[in-house]
Amino acid sequence: MGSKKTYGSPRVFQVLKGLGIPVGIDTVAKHMSDMGLRAKTKRKFRVKTTDSNHSNPIAPNLLQQNFSVSKPSSVWLSDITYVATDEGWLYVFSIMDLCTRKIVGWSLAESLSHEPLLSALAMALKRQNFEPGLIFHSDRGVQYACDAFRKALADLKFIQSMSAKGNCYDNAPMESFFHTFKTELVYQTRFSTRAQARSEIFQWIEEFYNRERIHSSIGYKSPVAFEEELMLTRAA
């Protein structure tokens, strides 16, 4: 199916429905249970990636947990997480389009400096259409509050927004993405080298998550399929 054994019965049901196979969700759940099939999940330790103890300016929270957006590139969310390898930590800087749930920019680094965040932003700018006034929302981490990153957003005429201190719910879609990333890839894989991690993370984000993995919040479509559907609708 291409789900990498990460789909539970609701998503399997939606895939079968999309293929035109007449089956109920309860039947799917029963057959999966009978065969001992369930989505792979596993939790591990946490590493701190947010340092909000700094003297840099803090932007207001413009979203206030309102994650309903109908236009692509009107709100981008961002956060940072970590991946363990046998060679040491690898940090993942990601930017998501709130409307499509597509990861529009990302970068990997061995440190938590602001430069990888600027690289992720550069990728997003290269790949997506955008206009002044785009809201860029994140936590209060020093990478987002530092002069260099605030200047980059100001030069683009983007509007910066930040979550309340210590409130993960203010950036819930991004938190959900990282939960999916961890349970479906990171916790299932031992990365011997950072190079291996880079390769598998690229494949997971670009080939699986963006293009294949279906999302309930966007009508059980993949982010790329949903984005393309919106573009066709707006062009009509």
Phi and psi restraints in degrees (value plus and minus 20) as a CYANA .aco file:
   2 GLY   PHI      69.6   109.6
   2 GLY   PSI     -14.9    25.1
   3 SER   PHI    -105.8   -65.8
   3 SER   PSI     -22.4    17.6
   4 LYS   PHI      37.9    77.9
   4 LYS   PSI      13.1    53.1
   5 LYS   PHI      41.9    81.9
   5 LYS   PSI       9.6    49.6
   6 THR   PHI    -130.4   -90.4
   6 THR   PSI     -21.8    18.2
   7 TYR   PHI    -109.9   -69.9
   7 TYR   PSI     113.2   153.2
   8 GLY   PHI    -106.8   -66.8
   8 GLY   PSI    -195.4  -155.4
   9 SER   PHI     -81.4   -41.4
   9 SER   PSI     -56.8   -16.8
  10 PRO   PHI     -80.8   -40.8
  10 PRO   PSI     -62.3   -22.3
  11 ARG   PHI     -94.2   -54.2
  11 ARG   PSI     -56.5   -16.5
  12 VAL   PHI     -81.7   -41.7
  12 VAL   PSI     -61.3   -21.3
  13 PHE   PHI     -79.7   -39.7
  13 PHE   PSI     -64.1   -24.1
  14 GLN   PHI     -85.3   -45.3
  14 GLN   PSI     -57.5   -17.5
  15 VAL   PHI     -84.8   -44.8
  15 VAL   PSI     -66.2   -26.2
  16 LEU   PHI     -83.2   -43.2
  16 LEU   PSI     -58.8   -18.8
  17 LYS   PHI     -81.6   -41.6
  17 LYS   PSI     -62.4   -22.4
  18 GLY   PHI     -84.7   -44.7
  18 GLY   PSI     -46.7    -6.7
  19 LEU   PHI    -105.6   -65.6
  19 LEU   PSI     -21.7    18.3
  20 GLY   PHI      61.6   101.6
  20 GLY   PSI      -1.5    38.5
  21 ILE   PHI    -110.2   -70.2
  21 ILE   PSI      96.9   136.9
  22 PRO   PHI     -96.0   -56.0
  22 PRO   PSI      81.5   121.5
  23 VAL   PHI    -172.6  -132.6
  23 VAL   PSI     125.3   165.3
  24 GLY   PHI    -108.9   -68.9
  24 GLY   PSI     138.6   178.6
  25 ILE   PHI     -85.0   -45.0
  25 ILE   PSI     -54.7   -14.7
  26 ASP   PHI     -85.8   -45.8
  26 ASP   PSI     -57.3   -17.3
  27 THR   PHI     -86.0   -46.0
  27 THR   PSI     -61.9   -21.9
  28 VAL   PHI     -80.3   -40.3
  28 VAL   PSI     -66.6   -26.6
  29 ALA   PHI     -81.8   -41.8
  29 ALA   PSI     -60.8   -20.8
  30 LYS   PHI     -85.3   -45.3
  30 LYS   PSI     -66.3   -26.3
  31 HIS   PHI     -84.6   -44.6
  31 HIS   PSI     -59.2   -19.2
  32 MET   PHI     -84.9   -44.9
  32 MET   PSI     -60.1   -20.1
  33 SER   PHI     -84.9   -44.9
  33 SER   PSI     -62.9   -22.9
  34 ASP   PHI     -82.1   -42.1
  34 ASP   PSI     -52.8   -12.8
  35 MET   PHI    -112.0   -72.0
  35 MET   PSI     -17.5    22.5
  36 GLY   PHI      49.9    89.9
  36 GLY   PSI      10.0    50.0
  37 LEU   PHI    -121.2   -81.2
  37 LEU   PSI     113.8   153.8
  38 ARG   PHI    -176.9  -136.9
  38 ARG   PSI     141.2   181.2
  39 ALA   PHI     -84.7   -44.7
  39 ALA   PSI     120.8   160.8
  40 LYS   PHI     -96.6   -56.6
  40 LYS   PSI     106.2   146.2
  41 THR   PHI    -161.1  -121.1
  41 THR   PSI     129.9   169.9
  42 LYS   PHI    -186.5  -146.5
  42 LYS   PSI     118.4   158.4
  43 ARG   PHI    -131.2   -91.2
  43 ARG   PSI     126.0   166.0
  44 LYS   PHI    -151.7  -111.7
  44 LYS   PSI    -182.6  -142.6
  45 PHE   PHI     -93.0   -53.0
  45 PHE   PSI     148.4   188.4
  46 ARG   PHI    -136.1   -96.1
  46 ARG   PSI     124.2   164.2
  47 VAL   PHI    -138.3   -98.3
  47 VAL   PSI     115.9   155.9
  48 LYS   PHI     -93.9   -53.9
  48 LYS   PSI     104.2   144.2
  49 THR   PHI    -137.1   -97.1
  49 THR   PSI     -27.8    12.2
  50 THR   PHI    -128.9   -88.9
  50 THR   PSI      99.2   139.2
  51 ASP   PHI    -132.6   -92.6
  51 ASP   PSI      78.9   118.9
  52 SER   PHI    -118.6   -78.6
  52 SER   PSI     -14.0    26.0
  53 ASN   PHI    -110.0   -70.0
  53 ASN   PSI      58.2    98.2
  54 HIS   PHI    -164.8  -124.8
  54 HIS   PSI     151.5   191.5
  55 SER   PHI    -123.2   -83.2
  55 SER   PSI     -10.8    29.2
  56 ASN   PHI     -93.1   -53.1
  56 ASN   PSI     137.0   177.0
  57 PRO   PHI     -81.8   -41.8
  57 PRO   PSI     127.5   167.5
  58 ILE   PHI    -131.2   -91.2
  58 ILE   PSI     108.7   148.7
  59 ALA   PHI    -100.2   -60.2
  59 ALA   PSI     133.1   173.1
  60 PRO   PHI     -89.6   -49.6
  60 PRO   PSI     137.6   177.6
  61 ASN   PHI    -105.5   -65.5
  61 ASN   PSI      80.3   120.3
  62 LEU   PHI    -102.8   -62.8
  62 LEU   PSI     -39.8     0.2
  63 LEU   PHI    -105.6   -65.6
  63 LEU   PSI     -60.3   -20.3
  64 GLN   PHI      31.9    71.9
  64 GLN   PSI      22.2    62.2
  65 GLN   PHI      43.8    83.8
  65 GLN   PSI       1.4    41.4
  66 ASN   PHI    -113.1   -73.1
  66 ASN   PSI      79.8   119.8
  67 PHE   PHI    -125.2   -85.2
  67 PHE   PSI       0.9    40.9
  68 SER   PHI    -114.2   -74.2
  68 SER   PSI      88.2   128.2
  69 VAL   PHI    -152.9  -112.9
  69 VAL   PSI     112.0   152.0
  70 SER   PHI    -124.1   -84.1
  70 SER   PSI     -28.5    11.5
  71 LYS   PHI    -141.3  -101.3
  71 LYS   PSI     107.5   147.5
  72 PRO   PHI     -80.4   -40.4
  72 PRO   PSI     131.1   171.1
  73 SER   PHI      38.0    78.0
  73 SER   PSI      12.8    52.8
  74 SER   PHI    -122.0   -82.0
  74 SER   PSI     -50.1   -10.1
  75 VAL   PHI    -159.6  -119.6
  75 VAL   PSI     107.1   147.1
  76 TRP   PHI    -133.2   -93.2
  76 TRP   PSI     118.3   158.3
  77 LEU   PHI    -129.2   -89.2
  77 LEU   PSI     133.1   173.1
  78 SER   PHI    -167.1  -127.1
  78 SER   PSI     132.0   172.0
  79 ASP   PHI    -183.0  -143.0
  79 ASP   PSI     152.7   192.7
  80 ILE   PHI    -149.5  -109.5
  80 ILE   PSI     118.0   158.0
  81 THR   PHI    -156.6  -116.6
  81 THR   PSI    -191.6  -151.6
  82 TYR   PHI    -156.0  -116.0
  82 TYR   PSI     136.5   176.5
  83 VAL   PHI    -155.1  -115.1
  83 VAL   PSI     112.6   152.6
  84 ALA   PHI    -108.1   -68.1
  84 ALA   PSI     114.3   154.3
  85 THR   PHI    -148.9  -108.9
  85 THR   PSI     146.4   186.4
  86 ASP   PHI     -87.0   -47.0
  86 ASP   PSI     -35.5     4.5
  87 GLU   PHI    -115.3   -75.3
  87 GLU   PSI     -26.3    13.7
  88 GLY   PHI     108.6   148.6
  88 GLY   PSI    -195.6  -155.6
  89 TRP   PHI     -93.1   -53.1
  89 TRP   PSI     130.4   170.4
  90 LEU   PHI    -151.7  -111.7
  90 LEU   PSI     105.4   145.4
  91 TYR   PHI    -120.0   -80.0
  91 TYR   PSI     118.8   158.8
  92 VAL   PHI    -131.9   -91.9
  92 VAL   PSI      96.3   136.3
  93 PHE   PHI    -122.1   -82.1
  93 PHE   PSI     100.5   140.5
  94 SER   PHI    -149.2  -109.2
  94 SER   PSI     128.0   168.0
  95 ILE   PHI    -148.7  -108.7
  95 ILE   PSI     107.0   147.0
  96 MET   PHI    -135.6   -95.6
  96 MET   PSI     118.7   158.7
  97 ASP   PHI    -100.3   -60.3
  97 ASP   PSI      97.7   137.7
  98 LEU   PHI     -82.4   -42.4
  98 LEU   PSI     -54.5   -14.5
  99 CYS   PHI     -86.7   -46.7
  99 CYS   PSI     -67.9   -27.9
 100 THR   PHI    -119.3   -79.3
 100 THR   PSI     -32.5     7.5
 101 ARG   PHI      45.7    85.7
 101 ARG   PSI      -6.3    33.7
 102 LYS   PHI     -97.3   -57.3
 102 LYS   PSI     117.7   157.7
 103 ILE   PHI    -100.6   -60.6
 103 ILE   PSI      85.0   125.0
 104 VAL   PHI    -109.1   -69.1
 104 VAL   PSI     -41.1    -1.1
 105 GLY   PHI    -172.0  -132.0
 105 GLY   PSI     124.3   164.3
 106 TRP   PHI    -181.8  -141.8
 106 TRP   PSI     138.4   178.4
 107 SER   PHI    -173.5  -133.5
 107 SER   PSI     140.3   180.3
 108 LEU   PHI    -142.1  -102.1
 108 LEU   PSI     121.3   161.3
 109 ALA   PHI    -171.9  -131.9
 109 ALA   PSI     142.5   182.5
 110 GLU   PHI    -114.5   -74.5
 110 GLU   PSI     -21.7    18.3
 111 SER   PHI    -156.0  -116.0
 111 SER   PSI     148.5   188.5
 112 LEU   PHI    -123.1   -83.1
 112 LEU   PSI      12.9    52.9
 113 SER   PHI     -95.8   -55.8
 113 SER   PSI     154.8   194.8
 114 HIS   PHI    -102.3   -62.3
 114 HIS   PSI     -35.2     4.8
 115 GLU   PHI     -79.9   -39.9
 115 GLU   PSI     -63.6   -23.6
 116 PRO   PHI     -82.4   -42.4
 116 PRO   PSI     -50.8   -10.8
 117 LEU   PHI     -86.0   -46.0
 117 LEU   PSI     -60.9   -20.9
 118 LEU   PHI     -84.0   -44.0
 118 LEU   PSI     -54.2   -14.2
 119 SER   PHI     -86.9   -46.9
 119 SER   PSI     -61.7   -21.7
 120 ALA   PHI     -83.9   -43.9
 120 ALA   PSI     -60.1   -20.1
 121 LEU   PHI     -83.8   -43.8
 121 LEU   PSI     -62.0   -22.0
 122 ALA   PHI     -80.8   -40.8
 122 ALA   PSI     -59.3   -19.3
 123 MET   PHI     -83.5   -43.5
 123 MET   PSI     -64.9   -24.9
 124 ALA   PHI     -82.0   -42.0
 124 ALA   PSI     -61.9   -21.9
 125 LEU   PHI     -85.4   -45.4
 125 LEU   PSI     -54.5   -14.5
 126 LYS   PHI     -92.8   -52.8
 126 LYS   PSI     -53.2   -13.2
 127 ARG   PHI    -111.8   -71.8
 127 ARG   PSI     -47.8    -7.8
 128 GLN   PHI    -134.5   -94.5
 128 GLN   PSI     131.0   171.0
 129 ASN   PHI     -99.8   -59.8
 129 ASN   PSI     120.9   160.9
 130 PHE   PHI    -171.9  -131.9
 130 PHE   PSI     143.5   183.5
 131 GLU   PHI    -155.5  -115.5
 131 GLU   PSI     138.5   178.5
 132 PRO   PHI     -76.0   -36.0
 132 PRO   PSI     127.0   167.0
 133 GLY   PHI      78.3   118.3
 133 GLY   PSI     -27.0    13.0
 134 LEU   PHI     -77.9   -37.9
 134 LEU   PSI     114.3   154.3
 135 ILE   PHI    -109.9   -69.9
 135 ILE   PSI     105.9   145.9
 136 PHE   PHI    -130.7   -90.7
 136 PHE   PSI      92.2   132.2
 137 HIS   PHI    -131.9   -91.9
 137 HIS   PSI     119.1   159.1
 138 SER   PHI    -174.7  -134.7
 138 SER   PSI    -195.6  -155.6
 139 ASP   PHI    -101.9   -61.9
 139 ASP   PSI    -188.0  -148.0
 140 ARG   PHI    -116.2   -76.2
 140 ARG   PSI      -3.2    36.8
 141 GLY   PHI     -76.2   -36.2
 141 GLY   PSI     131.7   171.7
 142 VAL   PHI     -81.3   -41.3
 142 VAL   PSI     -48.5    -8.5
 143 GLN   PHI     -82.0   -42.0
 143 GLN   PSI     -55.6   -15.6
 144 TYR   PHI    -105.3   -65.3
 144 TYR   PSI     -45.6    -5.6
 145 ALA   PHI    -114.5   -74.5
 145 ALA   PSI     -29.9    10.1
 146 CYS   PHI     -87.1   -47.1
 146 CYS   PSI     139.6   179.6
 147 ASP   PHI     -78.3   -38.3
 147 ASP   PSI     -62.6   -22.6
 148 ALA   PHI     -83.3   -43.3
 148 ALA   PSI     -61.9   -21.9
 149 PHE   PHI     -96.6   -56.6
 149 PHE   PSI     -58.9   -18.9
 150 ARG   PHI     -82.3   -42.3
 150 ARG   PSI     -56.7   -16.7
 151 LYS   PHI     -86.5   -46.5
 151 LYS   PSI     -60.3   -20.3
 152 ALA   PHI     -79.6   -39.6
 152 ALA   PSI     -63.2   -23.2
 153 LEU   PHI     -88.4   -48.4
 153 LEU   PSI     -60.1   -20.1
 154 ALA   PHI     -84.4   -44.4
 154 ALA   PSI     -59.8   -19.8
 155 ASP   PHI     -82.3   -42.3
 155 ASP   PSI     -51.9   -11.9
 156 LEU   PHI    -104.1   -64.1
 156 LEU   PSI     -26.9    13.1
 157 LYS   PHI      42.2    82.2
 157 LYS   PSI      14.5    54.5
 158 PHE   PHI    -104.7   -64.7
 158 PHE   PSI     135.8   175.8
 159 ILE   PHI    -126.4   -86.4
 159 ILE   PSI     101.9   141.9
 160 GLN   PHI    -106.8   -66.8
 160 GLN   PSI     119.7   159.7
 161 SER   PHI    -155.1  -115.1
 161 SER   PSI     124.6   164.6
 162 MET   PHI    -155.2  -115.2
 162 MET   PSI     127.2   167.2
 163 SER   PHI     -87.5   -47.5
 163 SER   PSI     140.4   180.4
 164 ALA   PHI     -84.3   -44.3
 164 ALA   PSI     135.2   175.2
 165 LYS   PHI     -80.2   -40.2
 165 LYS   PSI     102.5   142.5
 166 GLY   PHI      52.1    92.1
 166 GLY   PSI      -6.5    33.5
 167 ASN   PHI    -125.3   -85.3
 167 ASN   PSI      78.3   118.3
 168 CYS   PHI     -88.9   -48.9
 168 CYS   PSI     -43.0    -3.0
 169 TYR   PHI     -87.7   -47.7
 169 TYR   PSI     -40.5    -0.5
 170 ASP   PHI     -91.9   -51.9
 170 ASP   PSI     -31.7     8.3
 171 ASN   PHI    -152.8  -112.8
 171 ASN   PSI      21.9    61.9
 172 ALA   PHI     -77.9   -37.9
 172 ALA   PSI     -63.0   -23.0
 173 PRO   PHI     -82.0   -42.0
 173 PRO   PSI     -55.7   -15.7
 174 MET   PHI     -89.6   -49.6
 174 MET   PSI     -60.6   -20.6
 175 GLU   PHI     -80.9   -40.9
 175 GLU   PSI     -60.1   -20.1
 176 SER   PHI     -83.7   -43.7
 176 SER   PSI     -61.4   -21.4
 177 PHE   PHI     -80.2   -40.2
 177 PHE   PSI     -66.3   -26.3
 178 PHE   PHI     -86.9   -46.9
 178 PHE   PSI     -54.3   -14.3
 179 HIS   PHI     -81.0   -41.0
 179 HIS   PSI     -64.6   -24.6
 180 THR   PHI     -82.8   -42.8
 180 THR   PSI     -65.8   -25.8
 181 PHE   PHI     -77.6   -37.6
 181 PHE   PSI     -64.4   -24.4
 182 LYS   PHI     -89.9   -49.9
 182 LYS   PSI     -69.3   -29.3
 183 THR   PHI     -92.6   -52.6
 183 THR   PSI     -50.5   -10.5
 184 GLU   PHI    -114.6   -74.6
 184 GLU   PSI     -39.0     1.0
 185 LEU   PHI    -146.1  -106.1
 185 LEU   PSI     -81.7   -41.7
 186 VAL   PHI     -82.8   -42.8
 186 VAL   PSI     -65.3   -25.3
 187 TYR   PHI     -95.8   -55.8
 187 TYR   PSI     -29.3    10.7
 188 GLN   PHI    -120.6   -80.6
 188 GLN   PSI     -21.6    18.4
 189 THR   PHI    -152.3  -112.3
 189 THR   PSI     117.1   157.1
 190 ARG   PHI    -119.5   -79.5
 190 ARG   PSI      98.8   138.8
 191 PHE   PHI    -113.9   -73.9
 191 PHE   PSI      91.8   131.8
 192 SER   PHI     -90.8   -50.8
 192 SER   PSI     -55.5   -15.5
 193 THR   PHI    -153.9  -113.9
 193 THR   PSI     141.5   181.5
 194 ARG   PHI     -86.0   -46.0
 194 ARG   PSI     -52.9   -12.9
 195 ALA   PHI     -83.1   -43.1
 195 ALA   PSI     -60.6   -20.6
 196 GLN   PHI     -83.6   -43.6
 196 GLN   PSI     -63.7   -23.7
 197 ALA   PHI     -81.8   -41.8
 197 ALA   PSI     -63.5   -23.5
 198 ARG   PHI     -78.7   -38.7
 198 ARG   PSI     -64.7   -24.7
 199 SER   PHI     -84.7   -44.7
 199 SER   PSI     -65.4   -25.4
 200 GLU   PHI     -93.8   -53.8
 200 GLU   PSI     -52.4   -12.4
 201 ILE   PHI     -88.4   -48.4
 201 ILE   PSI     -61.2   -21.2
 202 PHE   PHI     -77.5   -37.5
 202 PHE   PSI     -68.1   -28.1
 203 GLN   PHI     -83.3   -43.3
 203 GLN   PSI     -61.4   -21.4
 204 TRP   PHI     -86.9   -46.9
 204 TRP   PSI     -65.9   -25.9
 205 ILE   PHI     -91.2   -51.2
 205 ILE   PSI     -72.8   -32.8
 206 GLU   PHI     -98.7   -58.7
 206 GLU   PSI     -59.3   -19.3
 207 GLU   PHI    -114.8   -74.8
 207 GLU   PSI     -55.2   -15.2
 208 PHE   PHI    -118.9   -78.9
 208 PHE   PSI     -82.4   -42.4
 209 TYR   PHI     -81.9   -41.9
 209 TYR   PSI     -74.2   -34.2
 210 ASN   PHI     -88.3   -48.3
 210 ASN   PSI     -55.3   -15.3
 211 ARG   PHI    -127.7   -87.7
 211 ARG   PSI     -41.0    -1.0
 212 GLU   PHI    -141.7  -101.7
 212 GLU   PSI     -60.2   -20.2
 213 ARG   PHI     -89.9   -49.9
 213 ARG   PSI     104.6   144.6
 214 ILE   PHI    -106.1   -66.1
 214 ILE   PSI     128.9   168.9
 215 HIS   PHI    -145.2  -105.2
 215 HIS   PSI     111.7   151.7
 216 SER   PHI     -84.9   -44.9
 216 SER   PSI     -52.5   -12.5
 217 SER   PHI     -90.8   -50.8
 217 SER   PSI     -36.0     4.0
 218 ILE   PHI    -143.3  -103.3
 218 ILE   PSI      17.9    57.9
 219 GLY   PHI      52.9    92.9
 219 GLY   PSI      12.1    52.1
 220 TYR   PHI      35.2    75.2
 220 TYR   PSI      27.1    67.1
 221 LYS   PHI    -141.1  -101.1
 221 LYS   PSI     143.5   183.5
 222 SER   PHI     -98.6   -58.6
 222 SER   PSI     137.7   177.7
 223 PRO   PHI     -75.8   -35.8
 223 PRO   PSI     -63.5   -23.5
 224 VAL   PHI     -86.3   -46.3
 224 VAL   PSI     -62.7   -22.7
 225 ALA   PHI     -83.1   -43.1
 225 ALA   PSI     -60.2   -20.2
 226 PHE   PHI     -87.4   -47.4
 226 PHE   PSI     -61.3   -21.3
 227 GLU   PHI     -81.3   -41.3
 227 GLU   PSI     -64.8   -24.8
 228 GLU   PHI     -84.6   -44.6
 228 GLU   PSI     -57.2   -17.2
 229 GLU   PHI     -84.1   -44.1
 229 GLU   PSI     -62.6   -22.6
 230 LEU   PHI     -84.7   -44.7
 230 LEU   PSI     -59.1   -19.1
 231 MET   PHI     -84.4   -44.4
 231 MET   PSI     -61.0   -21.0
 232 LEU   PHI     -86.7   -46.7
 232 LEU   PSI     -59.5   -19.5
 233 THR   PHI     -84.4   -44.4
 233 THR   PSI     -61.9   -21.9
 234 ARG   PHI     -91.7   -51.7
 234 ARG   PSI     -47.9    -7.9
 235 ALA   PHI     -99.4   -59.4
 235 ALA   PSI     -41.3    -1.3
